[in-house]
Amino acid sequence: MSTKWQQLADRTVQQLKTNAYPGRGIVIGLTPDATRYVQVYWIMGRSENSRNRIFVPEENGYLRTEARDPAKLSDPSLIIYYPLRHEGGAHIVTNGDQTDTIWESLKQGGTFEQALAQRTYEPDPPNFTPRISGIVDLNDRQNAYKLSILKTNENDESQTKRQFFHYEKAIAGFGHFISTYQGDGNPLPSFAGEPQLAPLFDDDNETAGFYWNLLNEDNKISLLVKSIRIGDGAVSLTVINKESEGGA
């Protein structure tokens, strides 16, 4: 294992450990044994409406967010969506309903980039939450995976920054991490810079527990780990919902 990669990943871990509110986050990379791609996604929340959510896997392999208590759901527009969908060998993970935009585009022969060109940041002033998205496409011979963030240009509503990060080769035992925010604040500061290197493990439960335990106890809500076997495309999914632990 390269000391350079490990040092970079350790730095990300320390930042996450001390960050009360990175918001929603994605990690995509490769298991140490180099047999499976991994997608990690989590949601966090500060308001009662944001915290009133769970992850619900579907039999078709998709996963949706759902209100834990429907009676307390005040605004579903930006919190109820599909974080996970797939089309053929392409596996999509995002923090909003742009999942559906990408999915529909792929079904029609379009691309990840073309789909996201149709979208902008979330309409939730003053934060203007970035849309973060990732894809692993087993049929893509050029890229192991891709990440994207759509955000305002320094909170200027008239400008959308569209950043795409293409990783041609994955690094065994590591992935790249991106989140909606740099930390807590008012307004919340958008993630800045390139995705950061982060550790992954061969066991999905270990990966899930590792990131779940890093996240702020008060603000974390749900987390998933999806692994995709490179050889045959077989998928496994691990989900943690805070409410299942008896948490708030």
N, C-alpha and C positions, 0 to 999 in steps of 0.2 A: 504494500500500500504506500503510495507516495506521501511523504511527509508534507509536501506542499498542499496537496488536496485536503489532507486531514486538518492542517492548520486553518485553511480557509473555512472548512466545515465547522470546526470548533468555534470560530469567530461568529458564525451565523447562529450557532446554538446558544452562545452567551448572550447575543443580542435578543434572541427570542425569549430567553429566560428572564430577562430584565425589562421586556417590553410589555406594558400592561394592555396595550391595544393595537396589535398589528392588523386587526380586522379579519377579513376573510383571507385565507392563504392557500397557495398551491405549491406542492413539490412534485416534480417529475424527474425520474431517473432510472437507474438500473441496479438490480440486486447485486450484492458482492459476488455471487456465483455466476453472474452475467447471463442467467437464463430467463429473467423476467423483467419487463418494464414495470415501474410502480408509479401510481398517481396517488398523492395524498391531498386531501382537501378538508379544510375546517371552516366553521362559521363561528363568529363571536357576536355579542350584542350588549348594548348598554341600556336600551329602553325595554320596557315590558313587552312591547310588540315584537322587537327583534329577538328577545329571549324565548318567546313563545313558539319554538320550532323544534322539530326533530327530523332526522333523516329516515326515509322510508324506502327500502329497496323494493323493486318490482321483479316479478318472475322473469321478465324479458331482459334483465340485466341493467335496466335503467334505474336511476334513483332520484327521488323527488324530496323536496322539503314539504313539511306539512305542519299545520298548527297543532301544538301539543294540546291546547285548550281552545277549540273553535270559538267559544264564547268571548274570549279575550282578544281575538284577532281584530285589530282596528284598521289595518291597511295592508292587504296582501300583495300589493303591486310589485314591490321590490324584494320581498322575502319568501314568496312561494314560487318555486321554479324547479327545473331539472338541472342539478349540478352535473349529472352523468347521463350521457347517451352514447350510442355507438352506431356506426354504419359500416358494414363490411369489416375490414381490418382496422378502421379508424376509430379511436376511442377518445371522446371529447370530455373535458372537465372545465367548468367555468363557474363564476360566482353570480350568474344571473340568467335571464331568459335568452341571452345570446347563444346559449347552448342550442336552443331550437333553431336559431338563425344559421349556425354552422351546420347542424344536422341536415336541415333542409337543403342547404347549398351543396353539401357532399352528395346527397341523393340525386341532385340534378347535374352532377358532374362538375360542380364548382370547387373552390378551394377554401381553406381556412382563412386565408388573407382576403379573398373576395367577399366572404361572408361578413367579416368584421369591418370591412370598408363601409358597410351599410349601417353600422352602429356607432354610438358615441358613449361617453361617460353616463352614469346614472343621473336622472333629473331630481336630485335631492339636495338643493342648496341649504346651507352654505358649503357642504362638504364636497358635492359633485363627485361622489364615490367612483373611483376607477372601475372599469370592467376588466377583470383579469381572466385569461383563457389559456388552455393548453390542449395539446393533441399528441397522441401517439398513433401513428399510422403504420401498420406492419407492411403495407404495400409501398411505402415511400422509401425508395432505395437511396435517397440522398440525405435524409434527415432521420435521426433517431427520435427526436421529439421537437416540438415548438412551444413557445410561450408568447403571450401578447399582453400588453396593457394599453387601454384606451383611457386617456385622462385629459383634463383641461390643461391649457398652458398657463400655469400660475393663476388658476381660478378665473381665467378669462373665458366666459361662457361661449364666446364666438369662435374659439379655437379648440380643436381636438388634437392632441398628440397621439399618434398611432405608432407604438413601438412593437416590433416583432423581433424575437430572438430564436434563431434556428441553430439547433445543436446537431451537427452532422454525426458525431460519435458520442455515445454515452460513456461515462466513467463508472466502472464497476464499483458498487458500494456508495455511490453518491448520486444526488440529483440537484436540480436548481430550484430555488425557492423564490417566490414572488408573493406579495401581499397587497391589499388595497391601501394600507396606511403605513406610515413610518412609525407612528405611535399615537398616543392620545393627544387631544388638543381641541380647540374650538376656533375656527373649523379644523377638522381632522386633516393633518398633512398627508398628501398622497405619497405613495411609494415612489422613491426616486432612485435613479441609477440602474445598473444591470441586475438581473436575478443573481442570487447568492448561492454558493455551493452549500449543500446540506447532506447529512448522512442518511443512508438507508440500510436496511438489514434484510437478511434472507427470509426471516419469519415475519409475515404480515402483522401478526399480533404484537411482535416486538416493535415494529415500526409505528403502529398505531399507539401503543402505550408510551413510546418515547416522546412523540410529539404532543400527545394529550397531556402528559405530565409537564411539558415545557410551558404550556399555555396558562395564562392568568386564570386562577380558579374562579373568580367572580364573573369573568366575561366570556369564558368558553362555553359553547353550546353543544356542538356536535362535530364529529370528525369521521372521515372514511379513509380507508386504504384499499385501492384496487390494484391488483397485479395482473399482468398480461403475459402469458408464457410465449416467448418468441418462437419456439419450435412449432406449436400447433394452434396458438391463439387462445388457449384455454384461460379463463378468467376466474379470479376469486375476489371476494369483497368482504371487508371487515368494517363494521360500523360501531361507533361509540356515541350514544346519546346521553347527555348529562342527566336528563330526567330519569333515565333507567338506573342511574347510580343513587337516586334519591336526592339529587341536587336540585337547585332552584331552576 
